[in-house]
Amino acid sequence: MKIKRFVGGTLESNCYIIRTTNGGSCFIIDPGYEPQRIADFVKKEGLEPAGILLTHHHHDHVGAAARVSDMLECPVMIHETDAYYYKGRIDRQLRDGDELNLDGEILRVIHTPGHTAGSVCFLSEKSKVVFSGDTIFDTDLGRTDLEDGSPAEMIRSCRDVINLWSNEYTVYPGHDTHATMKQIRVYNQEFLACLEVR
């Protein structure tokens, strides 16, 4: 998988454009800012946008989604729970276990509530990568004290979902840099603390 990262806004949010081949299909994950820059890259690379994937409804991850969708004529997808909070057009409401095809490579939708009620991660078993939004980072977790966040749900997501990912997986978060699960299991004390809660 080829991954292009754009960092935008005062919160330095990550937007990812992912593809498997040159000139093939792509998904745009969490376009929060700079829609023109994103659209220009897609067009320059000769890519066919298969959709905009939103990990959760917060503005720094969805702020440019509607504009990018209009410019590139591609659908917007978000988990059905976070669809309630997102104010833009939604073309597909996602559910846990849904599969999205990227030129033969499958991205699986994994519901990981905690940061928001409808937070999701997008996982590729083939490439051993996960796009985690604001659920988990290299050294901490997403905050759970906002409108529809939940500390209890975050604990369950870490313990029952994320902890099942093998050390070989690389996590690409909504802010900051990527890290392997092996690194996260060493340095992310918030994640490790969740695993101790029963």
Backbone bond lengths (Angstrom), bond angles and torsions (degrees), N, CA, C in turn:
res aa  C-N    CA-C-N  psi(-1)  N-CA   C-N-CA  omega(-1)  CA-C   N-CA-C  phi
1 M - - - 1.459 - - 1.532 109.89 -
2 K 1.308 116.26 136.74 1.460 122.22 176.26 1.527 108.06 -100.06
3 I 1.330 116.42 129.68 1.462 122.03 -173.88 1.523 109.35 -123.87
4 K 1.321 116.17 123.79 1.464 122.00 174.94 1.524 108.14 -113.36
5 R 1.334 116.92 125.51 1.455 121.08 -179.10 1.519 110.91 -107.15
6 F 1.335 116.00 134.02 1.451 123.15 170.75 1.523 107.83 -115.59
7 V 1.314 117.70 135.94 1.463 122.28 177.59 1.515 108.08 -112.72
8 G 1.342 117.42 128.37 1.451 119.79 -175.40 1.514 113.58 -142.95
9 G 1.327 116.25 158.24 1.448 122.52 173.96 1.521 113.89 79.51
10 T 1.319 114.76 168.63 1.463 120.11 -179.27 1.526 111.88 -66.32
11 L 1.320 117.51 -24.67 1.465 121.24 178.08 1.527 111.82 -87.93
12 E 1.328 116.21 0.01 1.465 122.37 178.70 1.532 111.70 50.57
13 S 1.319 114.50 58.08 1.459 121.15 179.90 1.518 110.80 -80.21
14 N 1.312 115.36 144.72 1.461 121.35 178.94 1.521 111.39 -90.95
15 C 1.312 115.91 130.74 1.456 123.17 166.83 1.524 106.49 -114.02
16 Y 1.316 116.51 136.15 1.456 120.63 -179.67 1.523 110.52 -118.35
17 I 1.312 116.34 137.01 1.465 121.69 168.80 1.519 106.18 -112.89
18 I 1.327 115.98 119.87 1.457 119.97 -174.84 1.524 110.08 -118.82
19 R 1.329 114.73 146.75 1.463 121.77 179.71 1.520 108.51 -155.46
20 T 1.300 116.40 167.73 1.470 120.00 177.71 1.523 111.94 -111.18
21 T 1.326 117.43 -21.66 1.465 121.26 -178.55 1.523 110.16 -139.53
22 N 1.312 116.20 161.15 1.453 120.17 172.86 1.516 109.55 -70.65
23 G 1.321 116.09 130.46 1.451 119.94 176.86 1.512 115.08 75.56
24 G 1.336 117.76 10.47 1.461 120.47 179.56 1.513 112.05 -95.75
25 S 1.312 115.21 -154.41 1.459 121.01 178.54 1.520 109.93 -78.10
26 C 1.324 115.18 160.74 1.458 120.21 175.41 1.519 109.82 -146.01
27 F 1.311 115.40 156.68 1.457 122.59 167.27 1.518 107.77 -113.45
28 I 1.322 115.91 144.92 1.461 122.62 176.84 1.519 106.80 -111.42
29 I 1.322 116.78 117.41 1.460 121.69 -175.04 1.525 110.11 -105.13
30 D 1.317 116.41 121.76 1.473 124.27 173.77 1.525 114.78 57.13
31 P 1.321 118.26 60.77 1.467 119.49 174.77 1.532 110.38 -77.82
32 G 1.324 115.61 97.87 1.467 119.21 -177.74 1.514 113.38 -89.35
33 Y 1.335 116.45 -31.24 1.461 121.39 -172.54 1.539 110.41 -142.96
34 E 1.296 115.11 168.77 1.466 124.52 171.34 1.534 113.71 51.32
35 P 1.312 117.41 61.58 1.464 120.21 -178.73 1.526 113.35 -60.14
36 Q 1.331 117.31 -35.83 1.469 119.54 -179.00 1.518 110.94 -64.18
37 R 1.312 116.63 -41.94 1.469 121.44 179.27 1.523 111.17 -61.48
38 I 1.311 115.73 -42.05 1.468 120.77 179.40 1.523 110.41 -65.73
39 A 1.342 116.24 -48.64 1.463 120.63 -179.02 1.522 111.34 -62.61
40 D 1.328 116.50 -39.38 1.469 119.93 179.88 1.529 110.83 -62.67
41 F 1.323 117.31 -40.47 1.464 120.16 179.86 1.522 110.72 -64.22
42 V 1.321 116.27 -45.67 1.465 120.66 -179.39 1.528 110.52 -59.54
43 K 1.321 116.37 -44.42 1.458 120.14 -179.06 1.532 111.51 -69.64
44 K 1.315 116.97 -41.95 1.460 121.19 179.91 1.529 111.46 -60.21
45 E 1.335 116.17 -38.65 1.460 121.19 -178.17 1.529 112.78 -83.19
46 G 1.321 117.02 -2.88 1.456 121.12 179.93 1.517 113.29 66.64
47 L 1.334 116.64 35.25 1.455 121.16 -176.40 1.524 111.56 -91.23
48 E 1.327 115.38 152.76 1.458 122.19 175.99 1.519 108.11 -107.12
49 P 1.336 118.97 105.30 1.466 120.65 -176.56 1.532 111.87 -68.70
50 A 1.327 115.43 121.04 1.461 120.87 179.29 1.522 111.93 -88.32
51 G 1.328 116.71 -14.34 1.450 118.82 178.01 1.511 112.64 160.60
52 I 1.327 114.12 164.83 1.458 123.27 174.79 1.522 107.37 -105.97
53 L 1.322 116.45 121.75 1.456 122.12 -177.99 1.523 109.26 -106.21
54 L 1.316 116.77 124.49 1.460 121.42 -178.20 1.530 109.42 -109.70
55 T 1.342 116.02 125.32 1.459 119.77 -178.91 1.524 112.18 -76.25
56 H 1.338 116.38 -26.46 1.471 121.20 177.08 1.523 108.36 -168.94
57 H 1.329 116.25 177.57 1.465 119.72 -166.18 1.518 115.63 -92.27
58 H 1.321 120.59 -1.22 1.465 121.21 -176.49 1.526 112.16 -64.55
59 H 1.339 114.64 145.14 1.461 120.79 -169.43 1.527 112.94 -59.39
60 D 1.319 117.76 -36.18 1.465 118.75 -176.95 1.523 112.50 -69.90
61 H 1.338 116.85 -4.52 1.465 121.07 176.81 1.528 112.90 -114.66
62 V 1.318 116.60 -16.20 1.476 119.65 -176.53 1.525 113.13 -121.75
63 G 1.329 117.37 -3.48 1.459 120.72 -169.83 1.519 115.56 -57.66
64 A 1.324 117.63 -30.47 1.468 120.42 -178.94 1.522 112.65 -104.17
65 A 1.326 117.22 3.63 1.470 120.31 -173.35 1.526 112.94 -60.70
66 A 1.321 116.68 -46.69 1.461 119.57 -177.44 1.529 111.20 -62.88
67 R 1.330 115.90 -42.69 1.463 119.84 -178.94 1.526 111.13 -67.21
68 V 1.335 116.99 -42.89 1.464 119.95 178.19 1.522 110.18 -63.56
69 S 1.316 115.99 -40.11 1.462 120.25 178.44 1.524 111.26 -59.65
70 D 1.325 116.45 -43.22 1.464 120.53 179.33 1.528 110.95 -67.40
71 M 1.311 116.89 -42.18 1.460 120.70 -175.80 1.528 112.21 -68.95
72 L 1.334 116.40 -34.78 1.463 120.46 -175.64 1.526 113.28 -107.76
73 E 1.322 115.93 -2.14 1.465 121.81 178.38 1.539 111.31 54.17
74 C 1.320 115.29 57.65 1.460 120.16 179.49 1.529 109.73 -134.22
75 P 1.329 117.26 155.44 1.463 121.25 -174.76 1.525 113.53 -76.52
76 V 1.323 114.98 155.19 1.462 123.22 176.47 1.525 108.57 -107.31
77 M 1.345 115.92 132.76 1.461 120.68 -177.38 1.525 110.17 -129.32
78 I 1.327 116.13 137.03 1.459 122.51 179.87 1.524 107.78 -151.37
79 H 1.319 116.98 154.89 1.459 120.07 179.95 1.525 110.45 -60.93
80 E 1.313 115.93 146.32 1.460 121.28 -174.66 1.526 113.00 -58.81
81 T 1.326 118.21 -31.59 1.463 120.10 179.33 1.519 111.41 -71.81
82 D 1.318 117.68 -44.22 1.460 120.43 179.17 1.528 112.56 -75.06
83 A 1.317 116.72 -13.77 1.467 119.88 176.10 1.529 110.60 -59.65
84 Y 1.307 117.24 -28.21 1.464 122.09 178.93 1.530 111.25 -62.72
85 Y 1.335 116.91 -33.83 1.463 121.60 -174.99 1.528 113.07 -93.93
86 Y 1.325 116.60 -23.60 1.465 120.12 -177.56 1.525 109.76 -77.76
87 K 1.324 116.70 130.90 1.467 121.02 -172.61 1.524 113.77 -94.24
88 G 1.323 118.14 -8.64 1.457 120.86 -179.07 1.526 112.30 -87.11
89 R 1.322 115.30 -179.76 1.460 120.86 177.88 1.520 109.90 -69.79
90 I 1.311 115.52 137.60 1.466 121.27 177.44 1.520 107.79 -120.58
91 D 1.317 115.73 127.20 1.464 120.30 -179.61 1.525 112.76 -97.60
92 R 1.327 116.29 -23.84 1.463 119.77 178.02 1.520 109.99 -150.63
93 Q 1.321 115.33 128.71 1.453 120.26 174.69 1.527 108.65 -93.80
94 L 1.314 115.30 124.91 1.456 121.16 -175.44 1.523 111.85 -89.08
95 R 1.332 114.53 154.28 1.463 121.41 175.11 1.520 109.83 -131.16
96 D 1.306 115.82 158.37 1.458 120.95 177.34 1.529 109.97 -55.62
97 G 1.328 116.30 130.58 1.457 120.98 178.86 1.506 115.12 93.31
98 D 1.335 117.67 -10.28 1.464 119.41 176.03 1.521 109.95 -58.74
99 E 1.343 116.00 148.68 1.455 121.13 178.51 1.520 110.16 -119.14
100 L 1.326 115.42 134.42 1.458 122.44 -179.16 1.517 108.24 -117.79
101 N 1.331 115.95 128.06 1.469 121.11 -173.58 1.524 110.94 -95.32
102 L 1.337 115.54 123.51 1.453 121.53 176.79 1.525 108.07 -117.22
103 D 1.322 115.72 87.38 1.470 121.58 -179.11 1.524 111.89 50.12
104 G 1.317 115.52 44.98 1.454 121.14 176.61 1.512 115.00 96.08
105 E 1.334 117.15 -15.38 1.467 120.15 175.97 1.522 108.58 -95.80
106 I 1.321 115.74 131.16 1.457 120.62 -173.67 1.518 111.21 -96.42
107 L 1.330 115.00 128.93 1.461 122.05 169.66 1.518 107.53 -102.31
108 R 1.315 116.49 124.83 1.462 120.92 179.61 1.520 109.85 -99.54
109 V 1.320 116.21 135.31 1.454 122.60 177.88 1.527 108.40 -84.37
110 I 1.337 115.95 124.52 1.454 120.85 -178.98 1.525 108.75 -122.45
111 H 1.314 116.43 116.35 1.465 121.82 -178.94 1.528 109.11 -74.75
112 T 1.330 116.16 120.33 1.463 121.60 -179.56 1.526 109.69 -131.26
113 P 1.318 118.21 70.95 1.467 120.62 -178.79 1.523 111.66 -63.79
114 G 1.320 114.39 157.58 1.458 120.99 -179.51 1.511 109.67 148.55
115 H 1.331 116.82 -61.18 1.467 120.76 175.04 1.517 109.25 -69.26
116 T 1.321 116.73 -46.37 1.468 123.40 166.54 1.530 106.74 -135.19
117 A 1.320 115.47 167.09 1.468 119.31 -177.65 1.522 112.27 -66.55
118 G 1.339 116.10 -28.36 1.456 119.70 -177.55 1.520 113.85 -113.04
119 S 1.319 117.62 23.20 1.463 119.96 177.73 1.518 110.74 -60.17
120 V 1.326 115.39 139.21 1.462 120.29 176.75 1.518 109.86 -133.47
121 C 1.335 114.65 159.33 1.456 122.57 168.39 1.525 107.24 -115.95
122 F 1.315 115.96 152.02 1.467 121.83 176.28 1.524 107.88 -113.50
123 L 1.325 116.77 119.47 1.466 122.32 -171.19 1.518 111.45 -119.54
124 S 1.327 115.54 133.27 1.461 121.60 172.64 1.521 108.66 -113.08
125 E 1.312 116.64 115.20 1.458 120.47 177.19 1.527 110.80 -68.34
126 K 1.320 116.60 -35.22 1.461 120.32 -177.75 1.531 111.81 -63.52
127 S 1.321 116.62 -47.83 1.459 120.70 -177.74 1.524 113.06 -91.32
128 K 1.334 116.87 -6.18 1.468 121.96 -179.15 1.533 111.09 56.66
129 V 1.339 115.47 48.52 1.458 121.10 177.47 1.527 109.66 -129.20
130 V 1.328 114.32 151.96 1.461 121.89 176.55 1.521 107.95 -135.18
131 F 1.323 116.42 132.49 1.461 122.11 172.67 1.525 106.27 -102.16
132 S 1.344 115.33 110.94 1.474 119.85 -164.05 1.515 115.02 -102.83
133 G 1.339 118.16 -0.40 1.458 117.95 -177.60 1.518 110.15 57.63
134 D 1.334 116.40 -133.38 1.461 120.30 179.73 1.526 111.70 -105.62
135 T 1.323 117.28 23.53 1.461 119.36 177.64 1.525 110.46 -76.23
136 I 1.329 117.62 -52.92 1.461 120.63 -177.86 1.521 110.55 -140.91
137 F 1.333 114.62 141.88 1.462 122.59 178.98 1.529 108.77 -120.42
138 D 1.321 115.95 -173.23 1.461 118.81 -178.24 1.527 112.66 -65.91
139 T 1.342 117.81 -41.07 1.463 120.08 -175.47 1.529 114.41 -123.63
140 D 1.326 118.61 2.82 1.463 119.59 177.02 1.526 110.45 -157.33
141 L 1.329 114.93 -174.27 1.465 122.33 -179.52 1.513 109.83 -116.40
142 G 1.336 116.27 163.95 1.453 120.55 174.81 1.519 110.98 -67.01
143 R 1.317 116.35 149.06 1.465 120.59 -179.37 1.523 110.39 -67.00
144 T 1.306 115.85 150.18 1.469 121.16 -176.02 1.523 112.16 -121.28
145 D 1.338 117.27 12.66 1.464 120.68 -174.64 1.524 112.69 -101.04
146 L 1.333 117.60 12.11 1.462 120.50 178.16 1.532 110.17 -91.21
147 E 1.309 116.16 -175.21 1.470 123.45 -167.27 1.524 115.01 -44.48
148 D 1.317 117.80 -54.59 1.465 119.88 -176.38 1.527 111.35 -119.22
149 G 1.327 116.48 25.95 1.450 120.39 174.75 1.518 111.46 -77.84
150 S 1.328 116.26 163.26 1.462 120.42 -178.49 1.529 110.16 -154.39
151 P 1.346 117.75 114.38 1.466 119.63 176.32 1.532 112.35 -59.33
152 A 1.319 116.89 -38.79 1.468 120.36 -178.94 1.524 111.11 -65.55
153 E 1.338 116.76 -41.02 1.464 119.97 178.19 1.526 111.00 -67.80
154 M 1.326 117.31 -37.03 1.460 120.15 177.65 1.524 110.59 -62.31
155 I 1.303 117.04 -41.64 1.463 120.78 177.81 1.519 110.28 -60.31
156 R 1.321 116.08 -45.17 1.470 119.79 -179.71 1.524 111.31 -64.96
157 S 1.348 116.91 -40.51 1.465 119.88 179.05 1.528 110.78 -62.39
158 C 1.322 116.73 -41.40 1.470 120.16 179.61 1.517 111.06 -68.08
159 R 1.309 116.21 -46.34 1.462 120.80 -173.76 1.525 112.77 -73.60
160 D 1.337 116.59 -42.91 1.465 120.45 -170.30 1.523 114.11 -98.49
161 V 1.336 117.68 -14.03 1.462 120.57 -177.34 1.533 111.16 -121.28
162 I 1.316 116.46 -65.15 1.461 120.28 -172.58 1.529 111.43 -63.90
163 N 1.310 116.44 -36.78 1.463 119.49 -177.95 1.530 112.78 -65.74
164 L 1.325 116.78 -12.90 1.465 120.53 177.82 1.526 112.36 -82.46
165 W 1.327 117.26 -13.36 1.454 119.89 -178.78 1.528 109.42 -75.37
166 S 1.311 116.51 135.88 1.461 120.90 -177.50 1.530 110.77 -73.33
167 N 1.328 115.68 163.63 1.465 122.05 -177.93 1.519 113.17 -60.41
168 E 1.329 117.59 -22.25 1.460 121.56 -176.16 1.524 113.27 -74.92
169 Y 1.331 117.16 -17.50 1.461 119.21 -178.52 1.526 110.82 -70.55
170 T 1.345 115.73 139.81 1.458 121.82 173.44 1.518 108.74 -104.69
171 V 1.323 116.34 128.95 1.462 122.58 -178.12 1.528 109.28 -99.58
172 Y 1.329 115.54 124.11 1.465 122.38 176.41 1.530 107.38 -106.53
173 P 1.336 117.59 105.56 1.462 121.08 -173.15 1.524 114.01 -88.95
174 G 1.312 114.62 177.78 1.458 121.12 -179.21 1.512 114.24 -78.02
175 H 1.322 117.15 -14.14 1.465 122.87 176.40 1.526 107.70 -145.67
176 D 1.305 115.80 156.72 1.473 121.64 177.08 1.528 111.43 66.44
177 T 1.314 116.29 -161.88 1.459 120.63 -170.48 1.528 112.47 -100.15
178 H 1.324 115.19 168.84 1.462 120.64 -178.56 1.529 110.40 -80.36
179 A 1.336 114.92 163.38 1.461 121.48 179.30 1.518 108.43 -155.13
180 T 1.321 116.23 152.65 1.467 119.97 175.37 1.519 109.28 -81.38
181 M 1.306 115.91 159.32 1.458 119.60 175.21 1.527 110.43 -62.82
182 K 1.311 117.33 -30.11 1.468 119.94 176.25 1.522 110.03 -61.21
183 Q 1.339 116.79 -43.88 1.462 120.61 178.18 1.523 111.09 -67.08
184 I 1.323 116.52 -41.76 1.462 121.08 -179.76 1.522 110.61 -61.00
185 R 1.324 116.72 -38.66 1.471 120.28 -179.98 1.531 112.65 -70.14
186 V 1.325 116.44 -11.92 1.465 120.30 176.40 1.524 111.44 -98.85
187 Y 1.338 117.00 -44.06 1.453 121.27 -167.28 1.529 115.57 -105.60
188 N 1.325 118.51 -15.54 1.467 119.87 -175.44 1.531 109.64 -93.29
189 Q 1.332 114.86 90.62 1.468 119.96 -176.27 1.529 112.78 -67.87
190 E 1.326 118.05 -31.07 1.469 120.23 177.72 1.527 110.54 -65.69
191 F 1.323 116.08 -41.61 1.464 120.50 177.00 1.523 110.37 -63.64
192 L 1.313 117.67 -46.55 1.469 121.49 -179.21 1.523 110.92 -62.63
193 A 1.323 116.89 -35.90 1.465 119.84 178.51 1.531 111.42 -64.87
194 C 1.322 116.94 -36.14 1.469 120.50 178.85 1.536 110.42 -63.50
195 L 1.304 117.00 -33.59 1.460 120.42 -177.31 1.522 112.18 -70.15
196 E 1.339 115.99 -19.25 1.464 120.67 -179.44 1.519 112.97 -87.20
197 V 1.331 116.86 -13.74 1.472 120.74 -177.67 1.520 110.14 -79.31
198 R 1.283 116.54 132.02 1.473 122.06 177.54 1.515 110.83 -128.72
